[in-house]
Amino acid sequence: MFDMHMHTCESDGEFEPYELIRRVKDQGIEEFSITDHNHCLAYTKIDYKNIRGLHVGTEIATSYKGTIIEVLGYDVDPNIINTWYQEFFSDANLKLIETTLFNRLVEIANKQGLILSDNLKLEKIEKGISKKTVYHNLVEHNEGFEFTTYKSFFRKGLCNPESVYFINEADTYPSLNEVVALIHKAGGKAILAHPYEYGVEDLNDLFEMVRSANIDGIECFHPSASMRAGLEIMNYNRQHKMIGSGGSDFHRLSKCIPIGVHLAKDVEMDELFDWIRKD
């Protein structure tokens, strides 16, 4: 069994890196990756070179026609990824990004006639704080607000070009070409993460765009996709001579999505996943 997509508390997960690894080993998972958002900071906390089956990974955000998408990087040099992260998300840049997004969201809420606290402001600066601050304030002051979870607000509102809450964040993220080039510079493989997560109507258009950016593959198995959809992505990868991957996208126990990707043996042993199986 493998699980090539998991998060620790170094980004938005629940567990410390070593605790997550312990749980992975307890499940009998042989090959796995910690893919925290936009960096490899978890790998600075562990002796990653001596952990059997561990692929150094990350998940970096970019955009597709204004919609936020993510690219997984595998077998990367964590120092290269972390150096980029510290430069792109420096304190000054992060403050500018979060303040810009906060102001855009407040403007959208006002246009929709929604109520926000008079003194609403960002209490701290960290990645994603602007969207979460506005969302929780909207829920608090607007009974029956249509989005009951932050995830639905993010995917179906903020990232949906058809929604009145849509904000084009392309100017606050690296381009797709930059992300793929970064992962390749770090010696890794670039794989589009969970394509069914984005609500994109024309997946073929998305797939063609990421292929044009020299991506190495598309994630096949993820909780957002059915088994049939995963098999179709496997076929797409095979037709275009790309590799595949799969993961639970584990963050925390409360999400009720367990660690590990459970596949029939013939699927798990498909040549698309040969790169996962280390010697």
N, C-alpha and C positions, 0 to 999 in steps of 0.2 A: 504494500500500500504506500502511496505517497500523498503529500499535501504541500503544494508549492505556493501557497498564498495564505499567510497568517500575519497577525499584527500583535505587537507587544505594547506595554505602557510607554515605550519610548515615542509612540505616536498616539493612536487612539484605542489601543487595546487594553486589556485588563491586567495581564500578567507580566512580571519581570521576565527578561529573556530566558534565564536558566529555568524558571518555573514552567514556562511554556515548553521548553525543550524536554523537561522531565515528563510532562503530560504527553508529549508526542511519543517519547520512547515507551511510556506505559501502554500506549495504544498499539504498539508494534509497528509504527510507521517507519519505514526504512529510509526514504528520501524525503527531504522537506526543505522549506525555505521560510525565513522571516522576511516579510516584504513591507516594512513600515513605510509610511508615506513620505516621499521626497528625500529620504536619507537612509543611511546605514548606521545610525547611532547605536542600535542594539548590539552591533558587532564590536563596538568599543568596550562593551561590558562583559564579553565572553571570550573564551579561548577558541574562536571559531575554526581555526585551522586543525584543531585536534578533536572535532566533534564529527563522528562518523555520519555520513549521509546528508550533512548540512550544505546547502547551496547558498552562498551569500546573495541576498536579493534586496530589492527595493521596489516601490511602486510610485512612479512619478506622474504628476498631473499635467495635462496639457489640454488643448481644446480642438473641437471639430465643429466648424460652422457655429461657433459660439457656445456649444455644449461642452462641458467639462468631461473629458475622457482620461483614462489612465493607462500607462504603459509599465508593464513589469520588466524589471531588469534582473537577469540571473547570472550567477558566476562572475559578478563584477568585483573590481577592486574597491573595497569600501572607502579607502582614503580618497580616491578620486571623486566618488559620489559625495562624500561628506564635505570635501573642499568646495565643490560646486554649491552644495546646499547652504553652506555658511556664507557664501558670496551672494547667491541669488536671494536668499531669505535673511540677509543681514538685518540688524535692528532697524536701520534707517529705511531700507526697502520695505520691510514688513509693516512698519508703521504707515508708510505711504499707501501700500496696498490695502490694508485693513481700514484705514480712514476713508479712502476713496470708495470702497465697497459699502461701508457704513452709510456714507452720505447718499449713495445711489439708492440704497434700500429704504432709507427714511423718505426720500423723495417719492419712491414708488408707493409706499404706504400712505403718504399724504394724498397722492393722486387718487388712490382707491377709497379715500374717506375713512381709513382705519385709524384707530386710536393708539397712540404711543405715549409713554410717559413724557411729561414736559421736560424733565431733566435727564432724559435718556442719553447716555454716553458710553464710550468704551472704558471699562474700568481697568483693563490691562490690554497689552498687545501680544497676541499670539496667533498662529495660523488658524483661520476660520472663525475667529472670535466675533467679527462683525456680523456675519450671517446668523450665528447662534444667538447673539445678543438681541438682534431685532426679532428673530423668530419667537423666542421665549417671551418677549415683551408683547408681541402681537397676540399670542395665546392668552397671556394674562389679562389683557385689556379688551379683547374682542371675543365675546362668548360665541361659540359655534364656529370659530375660525376653521376654514375648510381643510387645513392640513393638520392632522392629529399627531404626526411625528415629524421630527426634524428631517429625517431621511426623505419622506414624501415631499416636504417643502423644498428640499434641495433638488431632488431629481425631477419632480413633476411641476415645480414652480420656477425656481431660480435657473435651472438648466434647460427648461423647456421653451423653445422659441415661440411657441403658440400661447404661452401663459402670460398674463398681465404682470406677473412677478419676475419674468425673465430678466436677467442681467447678463450682458455679454462680458465675460471675464477674460477674454482672450488676451487683453493687454496686460493682465496681471500674472500670466503664466508663460513658461517657455513654449516655443512653438514645437509642433510634433517633430519636425526635422531636427531641432536642437536636442530634444529628449533622446531620440533614437541615436543621434551622433554621440551624445554623452555616454550612453550605455555601451556603445561600441568602443568608444575611447577607453572606457573602464574595463575593456576586455570581455564584455558580457553579451548576452543574447537579449534582444528586445521583443517582448510579446504583448500584444494588445490585451488588456485585462477585460474580463466580463462584458462582452459586447451587448448582451441582453439587459444589462443594468441601465443603459442610457436612454431607453425608450426611443431609439432612432428608428424611423420607419423604413428607411432604405439601407439595410445592413450591407448590401453589396457595394453601395457608394462609399460607406465607411471603410469597408475592407479594401477597396481599390485605393483609397486615399492613404491608408497606412502602408499598403504594399509599395506605393510610390515613394514612401519615405524610407524604404529599405528595412522594414520591420522583418523580424525573423519568424514570427508565428502569431497565432491567435489562441487565447485561452479557451479550451474546449469545455471543461467541466467546472461549474460554479453554481452555487445555490439559486442564482437568478435564471438559470437555463434548465430546461427539461433535458432528460437523457437523450431524447430524439434530437433536440437542438444541438446538444454536445456532439453527437455522432455526425451531424451535418457539418459542423465546424471542422471536425476531424477530416471529413472528405474534402472540404475546401482547402485545408492546409496541405493535404496530400496532393491535390490537383495542382497546387501552386508551389510544390516543393518547399513547404515551410514546416516548422516543427509545432508541436502542441504542448499544452500544459493543462493543469487543473488544480484547484485548491478550494478549501472550505471558506476562505476569507474570514477565518475565525478572528473575532475581536474579544468577545466576552461570553461567559456562560449564560447570561440572561437572554441572549439572542437565540438560544436553543438550537444552534447549528453546531454540531459536533466537529471536532478535529478529524481530518482524514477524508480522502476521496475513495468511496467504495465502488469499485468497478468490477465487471466480469474479468476473469483472468486474461482472456484473449484480447480484450480492449486495453487493459493495463499494460500488456506486453507488446502493444503495437509499436512499430518502428518509429512512429511520431514522438514517442516518449523515450527513445533509446538514450537521448542526451541526459535524461534525468538519472538513469541508473549508473552510479559511479562504480569504478572498479573496487 
